[in-house]
Amino acid sequence: MTQVLWTPSEKTINISNLQAFSQAAQLKTGQAFPDYKHLYQWSVSDRSSFWELVADYFQVIFHDPPQAILADDAMPGANWFPGSTLNYAEHLLRHRESDQPAIIFRGETGRRESVTWQALYQAVSAAQSGLVQQGIGKGDRVAAFMPNCLESIIMMLATTALGAIWSSCSPDFGLQGVLDRFGQIEPKLLVACDGYFYGGNVIDCKGKVAAIQQAIPELQLTVLVPFMEPEPELSALPDTELYSTFAAQGGRGVHFEPVAFNDPLFIMYSSGTTGVPKCIVHGHGGTLLQHLKELGLHTSLKSTDSLFYFTTCGWMMWNWMVSSLALGTTLVIYDGSPFYPRPSTLIDLLEEEQVSVFGTSAKYIAALEKAGVKPGETHDLRHLKVILSTGSPLLHESFDYVYRSVKNDVCLSSISGGTDIISCFALGNPTLPVNRGELQCRGLGMNVQFVNNEGQPLTDEKGELTCQSSFPSMPVGFWNDPDGSRYRKAYFNRFPDVWAHGDYGELKKSGGIVIHGRADAVLNPGGVRIGTAEIYRQVEKVEDVLESIAIGQEWDNDIRVVLFVKLRPGRQLDDELIKTIKSTVRSNTTPRHMPAVVLQVEDIPKTISGKIVELAVRDIVHGKAVVNTEALANPEALEYFRNRAELD
């Protein structure tokens, strides 16, 4: 039964950007859109008119106007806004006359920096002057091995304004993980840090930077940002300049190179847990339009808002949040551990910076509850209007926790998409209620359906997430995939001419969405398909369990569910706790969900962006090699799963 946890007030609806956009759509079409359902149906049935209105509504700057909106609707291969030229960075810097804060940086050491829009523009101009002197131009790759700091955003804007291509990893990536990514794209320039801070520790990166330089012969110059110390030693780093020297010339203003709608903007990377990461290329126009829609309409960001998203430069949410600058929003960024020096660190930041939109991961919200943090009792969060959650399904109990212990008047938007589309399929909505355990709606213009094995759409039944029609932020392609075969194999082999995203979930009659996990991690005991999130939701109700991971193990000509749990410090798994875990799962789901085996581990392996990796654990249990441990934030955790006698 659906449980409504929050309903927008009439005022909230009326002042939302989505409501204004709906009225603009009515004027454009002559149709009535009495609710979101009708607006959504128009946006997917007449996608050309919808995306044209998005571009008009957000005043997209075309240097050359499009000859059409959609010239070819093939998937893959759709040709959006053919003939047009524009520049992504130009939109993020269009508020450059303002003396209001554009970006506020906060670090775990207590460091705080703030730049106005005017100062940001000047900093980008200076950085771009350095790039031009190095001969960086359209199509060249600039790679960043950087923390989430001001210089990362400045260098990204300077790069993309020239029509060059930006690609980034966070400095907590292992060396091989970095080379697996940057080695494929052959960057001409590397932006790197001397080190970073995490959890009270100082991590020196200069040795890793030297190894990257040696392994990538195409690098002409490394720009070193002194994040850890004011004057780092450069003698061991050939062809390296300090950022202050590189950007010392100032510049006479930012040049915005007009580029085609699908010219490459970003190169993103798949997690790489099953092989060398795929290099996913995203274009200027599609990225810009999608982010304007998602941030402007679904999140209702305005120039009076401040957005803080807890992310690193190695997660697509970094690219997503930076696009909020196009709306004149003040961007608050943070680098460091979210729990150092105390569990309330990020909540302190929300209060101090008067953040109105806070984005984080589902795992962070669950960990905050486990840590006993109750922000509603300890902090003044009157400015907070929206909480965004992504990275993995948000547990039903986490919905309860937010409204019970964080703030009862907030739009809690669980959103879901991926690096593959640099955006979302399911989003928040300021005009709709929040139902417990549900993502509020399908994104405008995204023809999302959950389908069975035959590709037939389902409602209120579990199936695989697909997008049935093309959309502008589909990848331009993969790097080094000239015939597009790897691209087609990744998304279009499952159902011809339909995007198969790889998530497992269901579309509710209410229009909301429930995500049950990754389709390739679905358990299948006795032929019954079970999403792992269904099990995690129950297991993590148990007070002594901090985290868990479930896999299907081949056993006696069937599949049995094996559950691994990470417990609170000092707690040991005993028969009584196993009984509690099993009974909690069984009483709240079905006998098929109940794990056959429950085992304790010291840690759960995760990707750099914090996603647990069921496939890697499943391979370990079945005696298979894990192809790319460099994709993991904690590869040593895999050792806890090897040679477990209980699994033989």
Secondary structure, DSSP 8 states (H G I E B T S, - for coil): ---EEE---HHHHHTSHHHHHHHHHHHHH-----SHHHHHHHHHHSHHHHHHHHHHHTT---SB--S-SEEE--TTT-EESTT-EE-HHHHHTTTTT--SEEEEEEETTS-EEEEEHHHHHHHHHHHHHHHHHTT--TT-EEEEE--SSHHHHHHHHHHHHTT-EEEEE-TTS-HHHHHHHHHHH--SEEEEESEEEETTEEEE-HHHHHHHHHH-TT--EEEEE-SSSSS---TTSTTEEEHHHHTTT--SS-----EETTSEEEEEE---TTSS--EEEEEHHHHHHHHIIIIIIIS---TT-EEEE---TTSHHHHHHHGGGGGT-EEEEEES-TTSSSTTHHHHHHHHTT-SEEEEEHHHHHHHHHTT--HHHHS--TT--EEEEESS---HHHHHHIIIII-SSSEEEE-EEETTTTEEEEE--TTS-EETT-B-EE-TT--EEEE-TT--EESSS-EEEEE-S--TTS-SEETT-TTSHHHHHHHTSSSTTSEEEEEEEEE-TTS-EEEEEEGGG-B-GGG--B-HHHHHHHHTTSTTEEEEEEEEEEETTEEEEEEEEEE-TT----HHHHHHHHHHHHHHS-TTTS-SEEEE-S---BBTTS-B-HHHHHHHHTT---S-GGGBS-GGGGGGGTT-GGG-
